[in-house]
Amino acid sequence: MRVVAEPTVSDPDTALADAVRILRTLGQPGVPVLLHGEEHSAWPVLTYTLRMKLDTRIGLEDVLVNPENRPTTGNNELVTTALALGDPATVKGMKMSDGERDRGNAGVIQAAALLLVERSHQGWLRLLEEHVADASGHCHACSSTALGAPVWPCTLWSIARQAQHLGEQRHGSQGRR
Protein backbone atom coordinates (compact mmCIF):
# COMPACT_ATOMS: atom_id res chain seq x y z
CA MET A 1 0.00 0.00 0.00
CA ARG A 2 1.14 3.54 -0.65
CA VAL A 3 -0.26 7.05 -0.96
CA VAL A 4 -0.14 8.62 -4.43
CA ALA A 5 -0.10 12.42 -4.35
CA GLU A 6 -0.29 14.64 -7.42
CA PRO A 7 -0.60 18.39 -7.49
CA THR A 8 -3.33 19.06 -10.06
CA VAL A 9 -1.96 22.31 -11.42
CA SER A 10 0.66 22.55 -14.12
CA ASP A 11 2.26 25.83 -12.99
CA PRO A 12 5.58 24.69 -11.44
CA ASP A 13 5.63 27.12 -8.50
CA THR A 14 2.02 26.48 -7.57
CA ALA A 15 2.49 22.73 -7.96
CA LEU A 16 5.51 22.71 -5.66
CA ALA A 17 3.61 24.72 -3.04
CA ASP A 18 0.69 22.28 -3.38
CA ALA A 19 3.08 19.33 -3.04
CA VAL A 20 4.47 20.73 0.21
CA ARG A 21 0.94 21.35 1.51
CA ILE A 22 -0.11 17.80 0.59
CA LEU A 23 2.91 16.31 2.36
CA ARG A 24 2.30 18.45 5.47
CA THR A 25 -1.34 17.40 5.52
CA LEU A 26 -0.38 13.73 5.22
CA GLY A 27 2.12 13.98 8.07
CA GLN A 28 3.64 10.54 8.63
CA PRO A 29 1.14 8.23 6.88
CA GLY A 30 2.99 5.03 7.82
CA VAL A 31 3.20 3.97 4.16
CA PRO A 32 5.40 5.21 1.29
CA VAL A 33 4.26 8.36 -0.51
CA LEU A 34 4.60 8.57 -4.28
CA LEU A 35 4.59 12.19 -5.39
CA HIS A 36 4.57 13.28 -9.02
CA GLY A 37 3.63 16.24 -11.16
CA GLU A 38 2.13 16.67 -14.58
CA GLU A 39 2.76 18.81 -17.63
CA HIS A 40 4.93 21.85 -16.75
CA SER A 41 5.18 20.81 -13.10
CA ALA A 42 6.42 17.26 -13.78
CA TRP A 43 10.16 18.04 -13.75
CA PRO A 44 10.20 20.49 -10.81
CA VAL A 45 8.08 18.10 -8.70
CA LEU A 46 10.30 15.16 -9.70
CA THR A 47 13.42 17.11 -8.70
CA TYR A 48 11.79 17.93 -5.36
CA THR A 49 10.85 14.28 -4.73
CA LEU A 50 14.42 13.17 -5.46
CA ARG A 51 15.76 15.75 -3.03
CA MET A 52 13.25 14.65 -0.38
CA LYS A 53 13.92 10.93 -1.13
CA LEU A 54 10.26 10.22 -1.89
CA ASP A 55 8.96 7.72 -4.40
CA THR A 56 8.10 9.26 -7.74
CA ARG A 57 7.26 8.39 -11.30
CA ILE A 58 7.69 9.90 -14.73
CA GLY A 59 6.20 8.88 -18.05
CA LEU A 60 4.33 10.01 -21.10
CA GLU A 61 1.11 10.08 -19.07
CA ASP A 62 2.71 12.87 -17.02
CA VAL A 63 4.77 14.93 -19.46
CA LEU A 64 5.61 15.01 -23.17
CA VAL A 65 8.79 17.12 -22.96
CA ASN A 66 12.19 16.77 -21.36
CA PRO A 67 13.49 19.31 -18.80
CA GLU A 68 14.73 21.53 -21.65
CA ASN A 69 11.12 21.67 -22.91
CA ARG A 70 11.93 19.69 -26.07
CA PRO A 71 9.59 16.87 -27.13
CA THR A 72 10.67 13.57 -25.64
CA THR A 73 11.39 10.45 -27.66
CA GLY A 74 9.46 8.32 -25.18
CA ASN A 75 9.34 6.81 -21.70
CA ASN A 76 12.89 5.49 -21.96
CA GLU A 77 14.26 9.03 -22.40
CA LEU A 78 12.07 10.37 -19.59
CA VAL A 79 13.18 7.69 -17.12
CA THR A 80 16.84 7.95 -18.12
CA THR A 81 16.72 11.74 -17.70
CA ALA A 82 14.95 11.43 -14.34
CA LEU A 83 17.52 8.94 -13.08
CA ALA A 84 20.33 11.25 -14.17
CA LEU A 85 18.85 13.97 -11.94
CA GLY A 86 19.24 11.73 -8.90
CA ASP A 87 22.26 11.07 -6.73
CA PRO A 88 25.06 9.68 -8.95
CA ALA A 89 26.28 7.54 -6.04
CA THR A 90 23.06 5.55 -6.30
CA VAL A 91 24.05 4.05 -9.63
CA LYS A 92 27.84 4.06 -9.17
CA GLY A 93 29.59 0.75 -9.75
CA MET A 94 26.66 -1.21 -11.15
CA LYS A 95 27.39 -3.80 -13.80
CA MET A 96 25.17 -4.92 -16.66
CA SER A 97 24.90 -8.08 -18.65
CA ASP A 98 25.80 -8.14 -22.34
CA GLY A 99 22.16 -8.82 -23.25
CA GLU A 100 20.91 -5.76 -21.39
CA ARG A 101 23.66 -3.60 -22.89
CA ASP A 102 22.71 -4.82 -26.35
CA ARG A 103 19.05 -3.97 -25.80
CA GLY A 104 19.98 -0.35 -25.12
CA ASN A 105 17.98 -0.14 -21.89
CA ALA A 106 20.85 -1.07 -19.60
CA GLY A 107 21.02 2.20 -17.68
CA VAL A 108 17.30 2.25 -17.03
CA ILE A 109 17.24 -1.44 -16.12
CA GLN A 110 20.17 -1.06 -13.72
CA ALA A 111 18.80 2.01 -11.98
CA ALA A 112 15.27 0.60 -11.72
CA ALA A 113 16.65 -2.68 -10.37
CA LEU A 114 18.64 -0.84 -7.74
CA LEU A 115 15.54 1.10 -6.66
CA LEU A 116 13.56 -2.14 -6.51
CA VAL A 117 16.19 -3.74 -4.27
CA GLU A 118 16.42 -0.67 -2.01
CA ARG A 119 12.70 -0.10 -1.60
CA SER A 120 11.13 -3.55 -1.70
CA HIS A 121 12.29 -6.69 0.08
CA GLN A 122 12.27 -9.30 -2.69
CA GLY A 123 9.69 -7.31 -4.69
CA TRP A 124 11.48 -8.65 -7.75
CA LEU A 125 10.20 -12.14 -6.96
CA ARG A 126 6.61 -11.32 -7.90
CA LEU A 127 7.73 -9.74 -11.19
CA LEU A 128 9.78 -12.83 -12.07
CA GLU A 129 6.79 -15.05 -11.32
CA GLU A 130 4.33 -12.94 -13.34
CA HIS A 131 6.47 -11.99 -16.34
CA VAL A 132 6.94 -15.35 -18.00
CA ALA A 133 6.94 -16.40 -21.64
CA ASP A 134 3.68 -17.57 -23.14
CA ALA A 135 3.43 -20.28 -25.82
CA SER A 136 4.29 -17.76 -28.56
CA GLY A 137 7.46 -16.49 -26.81
CA HIS A 138 5.89 -13.21 -25.64
CA CYS A 139 5.50 -11.90 -22.09
CA HIS A 140 2.27 -13.16 -20.59
CA ALA A 141 1.94 -10.33 -18.04
CA CYS A 142 2.68 -7.50 -20.49
CA SER A 143 -0.02 -8.40 -22.97
CA SER A 144 -2.10 -5.49 -24.20
CA THR A 145 -5.01 -5.56 -26.59
CA ALA A 146 -3.79 -2.32 -28.17
CA LEU A 147 -0.09 -3.07 -28.47
CA GLY A 148 0.17 -6.84 -28.12
CA ALA A 149 2.80 -8.37 -25.86
CA PRO A 150 6.55 -7.74 -26.10
CA VAL A 151 8.87 -10.61 -26.87
CA TRP A 152 10.03 -12.28 -23.67
CA PRO A 153 12.11 -11.42 -21.71
CA CYS A 154 10.35 -8.08 -21.29
CA THR A 155 11.90 -5.03 -19.65
CA LEU A 156 10.13 -5.66 -16.32
CA TRP A 157 11.49 -9.22 -16.20
CA SER A 158 14.99 -7.85 -16.96
CA ILE A 159 14.63 -5.30 -14.15
CA ALA A 160 13.46 -7.98 -11.72
CA ARG A 161 16.25 -10.37 -12.72
CA GLN A 162 18.86 -7.63 -12.25
CA ALA A 163 17.29 -6.73 -8.88
CA GLN A 164 17.59 -10.38 -7.88
CA HIS A 165 21.31 -10.34 -8.75
CA LEU A 166 21.87 -7.07 -6.88
CA GLY A 167 20.00 -8.42 -3.86
CA GLU A 168 22.11 -11.56 -3.87
CA GLN A 169 25.29 -9.48 -4.06
CA ARG A 170 24.18 -7.38 -1.09
CA HIS A 171 22.61 -10.06 1.05
CA GLY A 172 24.20 -13.30 -0.14
CA SER A 173 22.19 -16.27 -1.30
CA GLN A 174 19.16 -15.29 0.84
CA GLY A 175 18.12 -13.19 -2.18
CA ARG A 176 17.38 -16.43 -4.05
CA ARG A 177 13.97 -18.05 -4.21
C-alpha positions in Angstrom: 0.0 0.0 0.0 1.1 3.5 -0.7 -0.3 7.0 -1.0 -0.1 8.6 -4.4 -0.1 12.4 -4.3 -0.3 14.6 -7.4 -0.6 18.4 -7.5 -3.3 19.1 -10.1 -2.0 22.3 -11.4 0.7 22.5 -14.1 2.3 25.8 -13.0 5.6 24.7 -11.4 5.6 27.1 -8.5 2.0 26.5 -7.6 2.5 22.7 -8.0 5.5 22.7 -5.7 3.6 24.7 -3.0 0.7 22.3 -3.4 3.1 19.3 -3.0 4.5 20.7 0.2 0.9 21.3 1.5 -0.1 17.8 0.6 2.9 16.3 2.4 2.3 18.4 5.5 -1.3 17.4 5.5 -0.4 13.7 5.2 2.1 14.0 8.1 3.6 10.5 8.6 1.1 8.2 6.9 3.0 5.0 7.8 3.2 4.0 4.2 5.4 5.2 1.3 4.3 8.4 -0.5 4.6 8.6 -4.3 4.6 12.2 -5.4 4.6 13.3 -9.0 3.6 16.2 -11.2 2.1 16.7 -14.6 2.8 18.8 -17.6 4.9 21.8 -16.7 5.2 20.8 -13.1 6.4 17.3 -13.8 10.2 18.0 -13.7 10.2 20.5 -10.8 8.1 18.1 -8.7 10.3 15.2 -9.7 13.4 17.1 -8.7 11.8 17.9 -5.4 10.9 14.3 -4.7 14.4 13.2 -5.5 15.8 15.8 -3.0 13.2 14.6 -0.4 13.9 10.9 -1.1 10.3 10.2 -1.9 9.0 7.7 -4.4 8.1 9.3 -7.7 7.3 8.4 -11.3 7.7 9.9 -14.7 6.2 8.9 -18.0 4.3 10.0 -21.1 1.1 10.1 -19.1 2.7 12.9 -17.0 4.8 14.9 -19.5 5.6 15.0 -23.2 8.8 17.1 -23.0 12.2 16.8 -21.4 13.5 19.3 -18.8 14.7 21.5 -21.7 11.1 21.7 -22.9 11.9 19.7 -26.1 9.6 16.9 -27.1 10.7 13.6 -25.6 11.4 10.5 -27.7 9.5 8.3 -25.2 9.3 6.8 -21.7 12.9 5.5 -22.0 14.3 9.0 -22.4 12.1 10.4 -19.6 13.2 7.7 -17.1 16.8 8.0 -18.1 16.7 11.7 -17.7 15.0 11.4 -14.3 17.5 8.9 -13.1 20.3 11.2 -14.2 18.8 14.0 -11.9 19.2 11.7 -8.9 22.3 11.1 -6.7 25.1 9.7 -8.9 26.3 7.5 -6.0 23.1 5.6 -6.3 24.0 4.1 -9.6 27.8 4.1 -9.2 29.6 0.7 -9.8 26.7 -1.2 -11.2 27.4 -3.8 -13.8 25.2 -4.9 -16.7 24.9 -8.1 -18.7 25.8 -8.1 -22.3 22.2 -8.8 -23.2 20.9 -5.8 -21.4 23.7 -3.6 -22.9 22.7 -4.8 -26.3 19.1 -4.0 -25.8 20.0 -0.3 -25.1 18.0 -0.1 -21.9 20.9 -1.1 -19.6 21.0 2.2 -17.7 17.3 2.3 -17.0 17.2 -1.4 -16.1 20.2 -1.1 -13.7 18.8 2.0 -12.0 15.3 0.6 -11.7 16.6 -2.7 -10.4 18.6 -0.8 -7.7 15.5 1.1 -6.7 13.6 -2.1 -6.5 16.2 -3.7 -4.3 16.4 -0.7 -2.0 12.7 -0.1 -1.6 11.1 -3.5 -1.7 12.3 -6.7 0.1 12.3 -9.3 -2.7 9.7 -7.3 -4.7 11.5 -8.7 -7.7 10.2 -12.1 -7.0 6.6 -11.3 -7.9 7.7 -9.7 -11.2 9.8 -12.8 -12.1 6.8 -15.0 -11.3 4.3 -12.9 -13.3 6.5 -12.0 -16.3 6.9 -15.4 -18.0 6.9 -16.4 -21.6 3.7 -17.6 -23.1 3.4 -20.3 -25.8 4.3 -17.8 -28.6 7.5 -16.5 -26.8 5.9 -13.2 -25.6 5.5 -11.9 -22.1 2.3 -13.2 -20.6 1.9 -10.3 -18.0 2.7 -7.5 -20.5 0.0 -8.4 -23.0 -2.1 -5.5 -24.2 -5.0 -5.6 -26.6 -3.8 -2.3 -28.2 -0.1 -3.1 -28.5 0.2 -6.8 -28.1 2.8 -8.4 -25.9 6.6 -7.7 -26.1 8.9 -10.6 -26.9 10.0 -12.3 -23.7 12.1 -11.4 -21.7 10.3 -8.1 -21.3 11.9 -5.0 -19.6 10.1 -5.7 -16.3 11.5 -9.2 -16.2 15.0 -7.9 -17.0 14.6 -5.3 -14.1 13.5 -8.0 -11.7 16.2 -10.4 -12.7 18.9 -7.6 -12.2 17.3 -6.7 -8.9 17.6 -10.4 -7.9 21.3 -10.3 -8.8 21.9 -7.1 -6.9 20.0 -8.4 -3.9 22.1 -11.6 -3.9 25.3 -9.5 -4.1 24.2 -7.4 -1.1 22.6 -10.1 1.1 24.2 -13.3 -0.1 22.2 -16.3 -1.3 19.2 -15.3 0.8 18.1 -13.2 -2.2 17.4 -16.4 -4.1 14.0 -18.1 -4.2 
